[in-house]
Amino acid sequence: MEPNVPSKTELQIQANEGRPVTQAEASAIAAAESTITERGPIKGGAAATAQSLHDRQQNFLEKAGDIARKPVDEITKEDAAQVQKAEARVVGGPPGKGSTSADVQSIAAENEKAGRA
C-alpha cells in the first residue's frame, strides 16, 4: 500500500488557514515520496512545498516574535514592513484586516503619530 501524500494545493490551503506545517510533517511527506518513487523526494513536489511552507512559517514567527518582544512604543514602520513581508510569504499574498502585520502596522502608525518611533 502506497503512503498518502497531500497535494501541494492541500498544503497551501493548510498554510493559508493558519495551520502550521511542522518539520515532522515535511519529513514524513519526503519519506512517503521516497517510498513511492524509490529514489527520493520529488523535485518541486509536495515534500518540497511542505518544507518551503514550514520554513516561511518559521521565518514569520521569528520576525513577529522579535517585534513582540520590543517595547510597544518602540515599534516602527520598518518593523511593520518586516512582519508584513514575512506574513505575505506565508499566506501567498497581502495579509488582510485583522492579520498580525495589520496589528503591527497600526501600532507603528500610532507611534509615528505620537512622535515615539
C-alpha positions in Angstrom: 0.0 0.0 0.0 1.4 3.4 -1.0 1.6 6.1 1.5 -0.8 9.0 1.3 0.9 12.3 0.2 -1.1 15.6 0.4 -1.2 17.7 -2.7 0.7 20.9 -3.0 -2.7 22.7 -3.1 -3.8 21.0 0.1 -0.6 22.1 1.8 -1.1 25.7 0.7 -4.7 25.7 1.9 -3.5 24.4 5.3 -1.0 27.2 5.5 -3.5 29.8 4.4 -5.9 28.7 7.1 -3.1 29.3 9.6 -2.4 25.7 10.4 1.4 25.2 10.6 3.3 22.7 8.6 5.6 21.1 11.1 9.1 19.8 10.4 7.8 16.3 11.2 5.1 16.6 8.6 7.5 17.8 5.9 9.9 14.9 6.8 7.0 12.4 6.7 5.9 13.7 3.3 9.5 13.4 2.0 9.7 9.8 3.3 6.4 9.0 1.6 7.6 10.4 -1.7 10.8 8.4 -1.4 8.8 5.2 -0.8 6.7 5.9 -3.8 9.5 6.9 -6.2 12.1 4.6 -4.7 14.6 7.4 -5.5 13.9 10.2 -3.0 11.6 13.2 -2.7 10.1 14.6 -5.9 11.8 17.8 -7.1 9.2 20.5 -6.7 6.7 18.1 -5.2 4.7 18.0 -2.1 7.7 17.5 0.2 9.5 20.5 -1.2 6.3 22.5 -0.9 5.8 21.4 2.7 9.4 22.2 3.6 9.2 25.6 2.0 5.9 26.4 3.8 7.4 25.3 7.1 10.5 27.5 6.6 8.3 30.5 5.6 6.1 30.0 8.7 9.1 29.8 11.0 10.6 33.0 9.5 7.3 34.8 10.1 7.1 33.5 13.7 10.7 34.6 14.3 10.0 38.1 12.8 6.7 38.5 14.7 8.3 37.2 17.9 11.2 39.7 17.6 8.8 42.6 17.3 6.5 41.3 20.1 9.5 41.4 22.5 10.1 45.1 21.7 8.5 47.7 24.0 5.3 48.7 22.2 6.3 52.4 22.0 9.5 51.4 20.0 7.7 49.6 17.2 8.4 51.3 13.9 7.1 51.2 10.3 10.2 49.3 9.4 9.2 46.6 11.9 5.7 46.5 10.5 7.1 46.2 7.0 9.3 43.2 8.0 6.4 41.4 9.6 4.1 42.2 6.6 6.7 40.8 4.2 7.1 37.6 6.2 3.4 37.1 6.6 2.7 37.7 2.9 5.2 34.9 2.1 3.2 32.6 4.4 -0.3 33.4 3.1 0.8 33.8 -0.5 -0.4 37.5 -0.9 -1.1 40.6 1.1 -2.2 39.9 4.6 -5.7 41.3 5.3 -7.5 43.1 8.1 -7.0 41.5 11.4 -3.7 40.0 10.5 -0.6 40.2 12.7 1.0 42.6 10.3 -2.1 44.8 10.2 -1.9 45.0 14.0 1.8 45.8 14.0 1.2 48.5 11.3 -1.5 50.1 13.5 0.9 50.2 16.4 3.7 51.6 14.3 1.4 54.3 12.9 0.3 55.3 16.4 3.9 55.5 17.5 4.8 57.7 14.5 1.8 60.0 15.1 2.9 60.4 18.7 6.5 61.0 17.7 7.7 57.9 19.5 9.1 56.0 16.6 
